[in-house]
Amino acid sequence: MELKRVVVTGLGAITPLGHNVPDTWQAMIDGISGIDEIKGFDATLFKTHFAAEVKDWDIQSMLDRKEARKMDRYAQFAVWSAREALQDAALDLDKEDRERIGVIWGTGMGGLIAFEEDSMGYARGDGTPRFNPFYIPKSITNMGAGHISLVFGLKGPNYATTSACSSSGHAIAAAFDAIRLGRASVILTGGSDADVTYSGIGGFNSLRAISTRNDSPSSASRPFSASRDGFVLGEGGGCLILEEYQHAVDRGAKIYAEMAGAGLNADAYHMTAPDPEGKGAAAAMRLALQDACLTPADIDYINAHGTSTPLGDVAEVKAIQQVWGEDAYRLNISSTKSMTGHLLGATGAVEAIASVLAVKNDIVPPTISHAADDEDPAIDYRLNFTFNQAQKRKVRAAMSNTFGFGGHNACLIFRKFTD
């Protein structure tokens, strides 16, 4: 069968850099860090005192208090970003067949806040079980997708993907397939997570996965630098409206970019560490290129997974060089996690949005917090990591990489839209 074309017609986000896509994108281009001391709880007894939190935000500006209380923070982020994306796409739901509009949403942890609150409440009590009646629906990982469907009355395919840091990358890939196979006309896709909590910080501290650079939080996420000491935990959500090309044209939609391909696989190497030679990541990138019917020479920008971990950054660089060879020196590479922190299940969505906007606007956001004398001998600095300043260039196509604990890899490709 002939596969249908898929285009991006709407974007929405809630991030440590802003409550919407324009503010988030401008902060990225300006090289602003969204990382600061944790405000949501007292973290002074933890090894890490900072994170990339969403700031000064209240879901009650969109939903009433009663409805908002039924949702964990991660689900609130989902609904918030979905609303912006729908508005941005100018999609008049009253004129659409809602059974052809679906939601495929990623999350790494789901309702961790709900789980913590009720479990800790029980542990601190007298042994009498007292749980919030919404404890289960607030904590399960499918409710981000469920609440978007409920709030906006969307009756098409609806489910969640969970694959750690690749969760929203997998969600977007699944949405892409659903549309090009004709199973839906429009999919709201992306992901959200809200894990800046006691157990989130404590658990990642015990795993020795996150930075402990308490003396300089704003520059603690420093991908591809020698002094990197782990990722910075973040929170937020991102939504893309993927739409069948002809459906978008028929309603006169603006089109940001075309989604061209996706590559999905597994390292099958280690529970938390990447294959040190980047073999799985390289294979996923090749699969994405093959799916998009593109060659490495067609890609101008890679939004790297680039978590600022000692092992992960080196493995990803090796993977890029395996796939691109000498042509890798022509690429722009950057990690927007240097500004947003690591949004876990939301990271693929927010970084896909950055990739789409790089293609649309011909500008590459930077990798901030790098010093010229902070170079790792394991990394080839002839590569252009877009350090510290955004760079203008023609971006014909961009690849967005997400690699998760468990060895889950998802690589997405967006290219300039042409009729």
Secondary structure, DSSP 4 states (H G I P E B T S, - for coil): -PPPPEEEEEEEEEBTTBSSHHHHHHHHHHT----EE--SS--TTSS--EEB---S--GGGTS-HHHHTTS-HHHHHHHHHHHHHHHHHT--GGGS-GGGEEEEEE-SS-SHHHHHHHHHHHHHTTS-----TTHHHHHSTTHHHHHHHHHHT--S-EEEE--GGGHHHHHHHHHHHHHHTTS-SEEEEEEEEE--SHHHHHHHHHHT-B---TT-GGG---TT-TT--SB-BBEEEEEEEEEEHHHHHHTT----EEEEEEEEEE--S-SSSPPTT-HHHHHHHHHHHHHHT--GGG--EEE------HHHHHHHHHHHHHHHGGGGGGSEEE-THHHH-B-GGGHHHHHHHHHHHHHHHTEE--B-S--TT---TTS-TTSB--BSS-EE---SEEEEEEEETTTEEEEEEEE----
